Amino acid sequence: MSSARSIGEVLLAVENVSLAFGGVKALTDVSFDVRQGEIRAIIGPNGAGKSSMLNVVNGVYHPQQGAVRYRGEARRQVDPHRAARQGIARTFQNIALFKGMSVLDNIMTGRNLKMRAGLLEQALWLGRSRREELAHREQVEHIIDFLQIEHIRKTPVGRLPYGLQKRVELARALAAEPVLLLLDEPMAGMNVEEKQDMCRFILDVNEEFGTTIVLIEHDMGVVMDISDRIVVLEYGRKIADGLPDEVRNDSKVIDAYLGVSH
Amino acid sequence: MLYREAGQFKTSYAADQQLLPIRQDRVALIVLLAIAYLAVPVVANDYWFNAILIPFLVFALAALGLNILTGYAGQLSLGSAAFMAVGAVAAYNFELRVPGMPLLASFALAGLCAAAVGVLFGLPSLRIKGFYLAVATLAAQFFIPWLLVKVGWFSNYSSSGVITAQPMQIVGYVFEQPVEKYLLVLTVVALMALAAKNMVRSAVGRSWMAVRDMDVAAAVIGIPIMRTKLVAFAVSSFYCGVAGALYAYAYVGTVQPEDLNLDMSFRILFMIIIGGIGSILGSFLGAAFITLLPIFLESALHAITQQFGLDLVPGMTSMVQLLVFGGLIIFFLIVEPNGLARLWQITKEKLRLWPFPH
């Protein structure tokens, strides 16, 4: 497994980011980096600011202080559209699929950015538009194959069980061929078997496509097993950062999770 | 039994992505078009063309336009009739003021004018959603017909802003007879319906639906929300504008912009609610339902009163019509919120398995 993987240079660096909503401080002076090709986990108790952190990275929230450096380029204000162009894709904590569309269409939206045909071409279904639809369909079918969801490709996503919806959402993110993939609790609410499947998929994505992954997860077993390095947040501050074994034995982390007697 | 796709294997993605992947659907469409083009002109009389078929097609096109905006892109609009009015007046002015202007070019330019106005009134959608957006489009509905009457230039200074459509002439041939008008409208509507179907099954349609279903996720995937919404407004208003031009030229002939009022916008909205939100077929089913129902109710009422020798109070018929109409809309909203198109889809799914339940 490790033979194919190579952890490269710093791909994403979060530098002293602070984010507040009015008086509520979601993040305070958080810094960490993500290296090319690694699986980086962000953990922490509920309300620690994990999802806010992801939202800062792909431009849904704009931090008041600090910067996000992506591929060496610092940026304070980036909108989600631009982040997507730069190769950042993500999944959401509570599934954000397009409920009225089929699985296939949902995944195809992931490739919208790569389509060039104009409105008129699409209306006439001519030349480039037709070729593009077919070419991208083929790419999407590879992902459908990869995630083993062939049997549901024409099903409206609203009718699917939770575990499969999570998988379709991963497929949609993968369809964009991201450089950096942000996964917000990809295994929440799954049973053991589904979790194992999802772990396998995440590892496969990382190994086969070389995609860098930032992952938020509550299942400590999973996090310790699959991630290369872990950031721990509590009340919007970073309290630990390092290899799984270091984090596991860090007294601050143990206190954050188990509480301290006063 | 007949409607079954067993044995129709797709060997390429092209085959799987064609317009109608099931062979029976393709046959049905060809038969339907053959009836519309060959049988109907022979069988139907002028009353059928003028009172039923042409209005049905014109409103189907307007409903299609609204369905693109509301059904596919999820932006509620109460301004469809106003955009129709823009289309009607614009086509009239192009024909009037540009010598030798081809009719179809006028229609297309009328659509583009309506699209421009649609984008203008679609700008609020970038900030507001749902009911609040409906109120913003309501402004279009009140403002545009008022403006078209107020500024005399639009109606060539006719009294009370009435425009009278010029004869329809395409490369020297005058479309005068109802059957000719019907065939022209049918062709325009069929082609535009095909274009709409193509749009909703390609990238732009997926962007619309993505914005409708979950706008944050759409943005994160890289769909430009603002542009997508404005394109939806433009395309939708284009359809409404062409429908308005056809309304003026092929259906009523003389248009008072105030006729295209809020009432009309609501009728178009009811068409897509009853026909099916987010369905091309639904736009046609809804338009058929709403244009045919009053005629049907009237003749039914007439038959009933004849049968029992009742004397109806004047105005009773229209009131009973309204009552039944309102009742049916509520009935539909409760029983099948997804409209006639959904009922049709369920029927097809059942047919595929018939005689087995699963």
Chai-1 contact restraints between the chains, C-beta under 6 A:
chainA,res_idxA,chainB,res_idxB,connection_type,confidence,min_distance_angstrom,max_distance_angstrom,comment,restraint_id
A,P80,B,A219,contact,1.0,0.0,6.0,A-B,restraint_1
A,P80,B,V220,contact,1.0,0.0,6.0,A-B,restraint_2
A,H81,B,G222,contact,1.0,0.0,6.0,A-B,restraint_3
A,H81,B,P224,contact,1.0,0.0,6.0,A-B,restraint_4
A,A84,B,I221,contact,1.0,0.0,6.0,A-B,restraint_5
A,A84,B,G222,contact,1.0,0.0,6.0,A-B,restraint_6
A,R90,B,V220,contact,1.0,0.0,6.0,A-B,restraint_7
A,A96,B,M214,contact,1.0,0.0,6.0,A-B,restraint_8
A,A96,B,A217,contact,1.0,0.0,6.0,A-B,restraint_9
A,F98,B,M209,contact,1.0,0.0,6.0,A-B,restraint_10
A,F98,B,A210,contact,1.0,0.0,6.0,A-B,restraint_11
A,F98,B,D213,contact,1.0,0.0,6.0,A-B,restraint_12
A,F98,B,M214,contact,1.0,0.0,6.0,A-B,restraint_13
A,K99,B,D213,contact,1.0,0.0,6.0,A-B,restraint_14
A,G100,B,D213,contact,1.0,0.0,6.0,A-B,restraint_15
A,M101,B,M209,contact,1.0,0.0,6.0,A-B,restraint_16
A,D105,B,R206,contact,1.0,0.0,6.0,A-B,restraint_17
A,M108,B,R206,contact,1.0,0.0,6.0,A-B,restraint_18
A,T109,B,R206,contact,1.0,0.0,6.0,A-B,restraint_19
A,T109,B,A210,contact,1.0,0.0,6.0,A-B,restraint_20
A,T109,B,I221,contact,1.0,0.0,6.0,A-B,restraint_21
A,G110,B,I221,contact,1.0,0.0,6.0,A-B,restraint_22
A,N112,B,A203,contact,1.0,0.0,6.0,A-B,restraint_23
A,N112,B,I223,contact,1.0,0.0,6.0,A-B,restraint_24
A,L113,B,G222,contact,1.0,0.0,6.0,A-B,restraint_25
A,M115,B,A203,contact,1.0,0.0,6.0,A-B,restraint_26
A,L119,B,V204,contact,1.0,0.0,6.0,A-B,restraint_27
A,Q122,B,M199,contact,1.0,0.0,6.0,A-B,restraint_28
A,Q122,B,S202,contact,1.0,0.0,6.0,A-B,restraint_29
A,Q122,B,V204,contact,1.0,0.0,6.0,A-B,restraint_30
A,A123,B,A195,contact,1.0,0.0,6.0,A-B,restraint_31
A,A123,B,N198,contact,1.0,0.0,6.0,A-B,restraint_32
A,A123,B,M199,contact,1.0,0.0,6.0,A-B,restraint_33
A,W125,B,N198,contact,1.0,0.0,6.0,A-B,restraint_34
A,S129,B,S202,contact,1.0,0.0,6.0,A-B,restraint_35
A,E133,B,S202,contact,1.0,0.0,6.0,A-B,restraint_36
A,L134,B,Y13,contact,1.0,0.0,6.0,A-B,restraint_37
A,L134,B,A14,contact,1.0,0.0,6.0,A-B,restraint_38
A,R137,B,Y13,contact,1.0,0.0,6.0,A-B,restraint_39
